[in-house]
Amino acid sequence: MNNQEMDFYQELRVKVQDWIKSDEAKNNKWAEYLLYAPDLFHLLVKLSLDPDVPAMHKAKLLAAIAYFISPFDILPEVVLGPVGLLDDVALASWVINTMVNDTSPEILRRHWAGDGDSLEVMRKILASADEMIGSGLWEKIKAKIK
């Protein structure tokens, strides 16, 4: 498959997997969190299309998708490389977590393509978000979606 035929998800997966093999990734304590980026993006898209997800949550899901694909975010990938996906990973987890608090966790589980339990992954990411991004930036990111 050539680059023109790859969609955002596939490109993201390849970018993260290639970076994980680098020396920079071996010394980065957040590398494991970046592996969740493609799966979280996939989950955002699937949930936004699911008829069982209430419309009020779909608006947040779509905003998180837009933030994910936008080159203009708090930690830009263009400048920072894959490390710039940390804010996208944290925001996706936060939006999905707020949705799960009002809906069945089963909706989340049926669309999760990643490794491990989806709810545990979200909790792990959110527990580290302040340290991963910095509390001031983390609050600014969440404010964009509230």
C-alpha positions as CSV (number, residue, x, y, z in Angstrom):
1,M,0.0,0.0,0.0
2,N,1.5,3.4,-0.9
3,N,1.3,6.5,1.3
4,Q,-1.6,8.0,-0.7
5,E,-3.8,5.0,0.0
6,M,-3.1,5.0,3.8
7,D,-5.6,6.6,6.0
8,F,-4.9,8.7,9.1
9,Y,-5.2,5.7,11.4
10,Q,-2.7,3.6,9.4
11,E,-0.3,6.5,9.0
12,L,-0.4,7.1,12.8
13,R,0.1,3.5,13.6
14,V,3.2,3.3,11.3
15,K,4.6,6.6,12.7
16,V,4.3,5.5,16.3
17,Q,5.6,2.0,15.7
18,D,8.6,3.3,13.8
19,W,9.3,5.9,16.6
20,I,9.1,3.2,19.3
21,K,12.0,1.4,17.7
22,S,14.2,4.6,17.9
23,D,16.8,5.4,20.6
24,E,14.7,8.5,21.6
25,A,11.7,6.2,22.4
26,K,13.9,3.9,24.6
27,N,14.7,6.9,26.8
28,N,11.2,8.3,26.9
29,K,9.1,7.3,29.9
30,W,5.8,8.1,28.0
31,A,6.6,5.9,25.0
32,E,4.2,3.2,26.1
33,Y,1.3,5.7,26.2
34,L,2.0,6.7,22.6
35,L,1.3,3.2,21.5
36,Y,-2.3,3.8,22.4
37,A,-2.6,6.8,20.1
38,P,-3.9,4.8,17.0
39,D,-6.2,2.7,19.1
40,L,-7.7,5.7,20.8
41,F,-8.2,7.5,17.5
42,H,-9.9,4.4,16.1
43,L,-12.1,4.2,19.2
44,L,-13.1,7.9,18.9
45,V,-14.2,7.3,15.3
46,K,-16.1,4.1,16.1
47,L,-17.9,5.7,19.1
48,S,-18.9,8.8,17.1
49,L,-20.6,6.5,14.6
50,D,-22.3,4.2,17.1
51,P,-26.1,4.7,17.3
52,D,-26.0,3.8,21.0
53,V,-23.9,6.8,21.9
54,P,-26.0,9.8,22.8
55,A,-25.7,12.9,20.6
56,M,-24.4,15.1,23.5
57,H,-21.3,12.8,23.6
58,K,-20.9,12.6,19.9
59,A,-20.2,16.3,19.8
60,K,-17.3,15.8,22.3
61,L,-16.1,12.8,20.4
62,L,-16.0,14.8,17.1
63,A,-14.2,17.6,18.8
64,A,-11.6,15.2,20.1
65,I,-11.2,13.7,16.6
66,A,-10.7,17.2,15.2
67,Y,-8.1,17.9,17.8
68,F,-6.3,14.6,17.1
69,I,-6.0,15.4,13.3
70,S,-5.3,19.1,13.6
71,P,-1.7,20.1,13.2
72,F,-2.4,23.1,15.5
73,D,-2.7,21.8,19.0
74,I,-1.0,22.4,22.3
75,L,1.8,19.8,21.7
76,P,2.2,19.9,17.9
77,E,3.5,16.7,16.3
78,V,5.1,18.7,13.5
79,V,7.5,20.2,16.1
80,L,7.8,17.4,18.7
81,G,7.4,14.3,16.5
82,P,5.3,11.5,18.0
83,V,5.8,12.9,21.6
84,G,3.4,15.6,20.4
85,L,0.7,12.9,20.5
86,L,0.7,12.9,24.3
87,D,-1.9,15.6,24.5
88,D,-4.1,13.8,21.9
89,V,-3.9,10.6,23.9
90,A,-4.8,12.3,27.1
91,L,-7.7,14.2,25.6
92,A,-9.1,11.2,23.8
93,S,-9.0,9.2,27.1
94,W,-10.6,12.1,29.0
95,V,-13.5,12.5,26.5
96,I,-14.1,8.7,26.3
97,N,-14.0,8.4,30.1
98,T,-16.6,11.2,30.5
99,M,-18.8,9.4,28.0
100,V,-18.5,6.0,29.8
101,N,-19.6,7.7,33.0
102,D,-23.0,8.3,31.4
103,T,-23.3,5.2,29.2
104,S,-22.6,1.5,29.3
105,P,-19.0,0.5,29.4
106,E,-19.9,-2.3,27.0
107,I,-20.2,0.3,24.2
108,L,-16.6,1.1,24.7
109,R,-15.5,-2.5,24.9
110,R,-17.1,-3.5,21.7
111,H,-15.1,-1.0,19.7
112,W,-11.7,-1.2,21.5
113,A,-9.1,-2.6,19.2
114,G,-6.1,-2.1,21.6
115,D,-4.4,-4.4,24.0
116,G,-5.7,-4.7,27.6
117,D,-8.9,-3.6,29.2
118,S,-10.1,-0.3,27.6
119,L,-11.3,1.2,30.9
120,E,-8.0,0.3,32.6
121,V,-6.1,1.9,29.8
122,M,-8.1,5.1,30.1
123,R,-7.6,5.2,33.9
124,K,-3.9,4.7,33.6
125,I,-3.5,7.5,31.0
126,L,-5.7,9.9,33.0
127,A,-3.8,9.2,36.3
128,S,-0.6,10.3,34.5
129,A,-2.0,13.2,32.4
130,D,-0.9,16.0,34.8
131,E,2.6,14.8,34.9
132,M,2.7,13.7,31.2
133,I,1.6,17.1,29.8
134,G,1.8,19.5,32.8
135,S,-1.2,20.5,34.8
136,G,-1.5,24.0,33.3
137,L,-1.5,22.6,29.7
138,W,-3.8,19.7,30.7
139,E,-6.4,22.1,32.0
140,K,-6.2,24.2,28.8
141,I,-6.7,21.1,26.7
142,K,-9.7,19.9,28.6
143,A,-11.2,23.4,28.5
144,K,-11.2,23.2,24.6
145,I,-13.7,20.4,24.8
146,K,-15.8,21.2,27.8
